[in-house]
C-alpha cells in the first residue's frame, strides 16, 4: 500500500513524526520526489489494515497544520 503526499500541503517533518507514532503497525518507506513524498507501507498489522491509510494521512495532516 502506498500514500502520496503533495509537498504543497504536507512536509517531510510531519510524515517522519507520524511514522514514529505508527511504526508498530507497519513498516514504512519514505521516498521524497520533487513535488511529492511517497510513503509505502509493508507488513501491515492485520488489525490495522482496514484503517491505517486514512488514519495515518489524517495524523500527518494534523501535524502539518501545527
C-alpha positions as CSV (number, residue, x, y, z in Angstrom):
1,X,0.0,0.0,0.0
2,X,1.3,3.5,-0.7
3,X,0.2,7.0,0.0
4,X,1.4,10.1,-1.9
5,X,1.6,13.4,-0.2
6,X,1.8,16.6,-2.2
7,X,4.6,18.8,-1.0
8,X,2.5,21.9,-1.5
9,X,0.4,20.8,1.5
10,X,2.5,18.3,3.5
11,X,6.1,18.4,4.8
12,X,8.6,15.7,5.4
13,X,9.0,16.5,9.1
14,X,5.3,15.8,9.7
15,X,5.5,12.5,7.8
16,X,8.5,11.4,9.8
17,X,6.8,12.2,13.1
18,X,3.7,10.2,12.0
19,X,5.9,7.2,11.0
20,X,7.4,7.2,14.6
21,X,3.9,7.1,16.1
22,X,2.6,4.4,13.7
23,X,5.8,2.3,13.4
24,X,4.3,-0.6,15.4
25,X,1.5,-1.1,12.9
26,X,3.6,-1.4,9.6
27,X,7.0,-1.0,8.0
28,X,7.3,2.4,6.3
29,X,9.4,3.6,3.4
30,X,9.6,7.3,2.7
31,X,10.6,8.4,-0.9
32,X,10.6,12.2,-1.5
33,X,10.4,13.4,-5.0
34,X,10.5,17.0,-6.4
35,X,6.7,17.5,-5.9
36,X,5.6,14.8,-3.6
37,X,6.5,12.4,-0.8
38,X,5.6,8.8,-1.3
39,X,5.1,6.6,1.7
40,X,5.0,2.8,1.2
41,X,3.5,0.6,3.9
42,X,4.5,-3.0,4.1
43,X,3.9,-5.8,6.6
44,X,0.7,-4.0,7.9
45,X,-0.7,-5.3,11.1
46,X,-3.9,-7.2,10.2
47,X,-6.0,-5.3,12.7
48,X,-4.8,-2.0,11.3
49,X,-5.1,-2.9,7.6
50,X,-8.6,-1.6,7.2
51,X,-8.0,1.9,8.6
52,X,-4.3,2.7,8.6
53,X,-4.2,4.6,5.3
54,X,-6.9,7.1,6.4
55,X,-5.7,7.4,10.0
56,X,-2.1,7.9,9.0
57,X,-3.0,10.5,6.4
58,X,-5.2,12.4,8.9
59,X,-2.4,12.3,11.5
60,X,0.1,13.7,9.0
61,X,-2.3,16.5,8.2
62,X,-2.8,17.3,11.9
63,X,0.9,17.6,12.5
64,X,1.5,19.6,9.3
65,X,-1.1,22.2,10.5
66,X,0.5,22.6,13.9
